[in-house]
Amino acid sequence: MSVLSPEYDGVEKEIFYILDIGVGWKMEPLSVLSFSGLHFHGGCRSTYRTDRADRDYIYYRLTLIAYPPELTLSGRASVAFASLPGEPSDKQQRLLPVGFDFRRP
């Protein structure tokens, strides 16, 4: 989820919640949140502060929700296409995967 709205002082702090584990993140402008949407989650609505300066300004919050392709979620559906540079002693594998949808068009 990418928050694309600019910051506006006349709005209360906006929080995104993952309810199962009781965690909340402040939705800052031009930030990206990555999470699993399989559990209960949601954000608070935009609420104006009573002391805002410009009462004629209408604030819009724009967030972009992106769903990753299956190959990033399932290691069984992808094969390695290339390896990224790194030291041989690195325990983290740095592979560029090719998913099933690219192998069988």
N, C-alpha and C positions, 0 to 999 in steps of 0.2 A: 504494500500500500504506500503510495507516494502522496505526500501532502503538497499541493501546488499553490495553495492560497498564500498571499502575502500577509505579513503580520499587521495586525490592527489593534491599537491600544484600547479601543472601546468595547472589546469582547473579553468575557471571562476566560480563564485558562481552559483549554479544550483537552480532554483526556480520552484515550482509547483504552478500553478494558478487556482483559481476558479473565472472565469470571470464574472459571474452574480453579485457577490457582491464585486468584485475588491480586492480580498485578495490573497496574495502570501506567501508561506512558503519556507524557505530555506531547501533544501533536504540534511540533514546531514547524514553521514554514520551510519548505523545500527539504523535508526530511523523508526518510524511507523506513518503514517498519516491515519486517519480515517475520511471519508467524504462520502457524498451522491453523487454518480456519475450520478444523473439524470439531472444535469445542465452542461453547458459548462465548461470544465476543461482541463488542459493539462500542460505539463512541457516544459521547454526550453531545447534545445539540448545542449549537452556537447560542450563547446568551449574552445580550448587551449588558454592559455595566451601567449603573445609574449615573455615574459621573462622566460619561463620555462627552467629548467636546462637540462633535458634529452629529447632531441628532437626525439630520437628513441623509447621512451616508448609509447605504445598505450594504452590509457585509455578506459576502458569499464565501462559503468554505468549499473548495474543490479538492477532492481526493481521487486518485487514480488507483483502481484495484486491478491487479494483474494476477493471473493464474499461471503458474509455471507449467511448462510441458512435462509430460509424464517421465521423460528420461532423467530429469533432475530429481525426481522423487523416488524412482525405482532403479536400483542397480542391476536388476535382472533384465531390464528391457533395453540396455545400452551396451555398446562395446567401445573400446578405446580407439580413437582416431589418431591422436597424437599425444605426445607428452610435453609438458611445459618444462623449461629449464629449471634445474635445482640440483642441490648436492645429493649424491647417492645415499648419504647417511640420513636424509630427511625421511621421517616415518610417514609423513603426509603424502599421499599420492596426488600428483598434479596431472590429471589426464583430461583431455578434451573428448567428451563422449559423443557418439553418434547414435541417436535413438532409432527405434524401429520404424518410425514414420519416414525417416530419411533413407533407410535401406530398402524399403518396399514401397515405392511411390504409387 
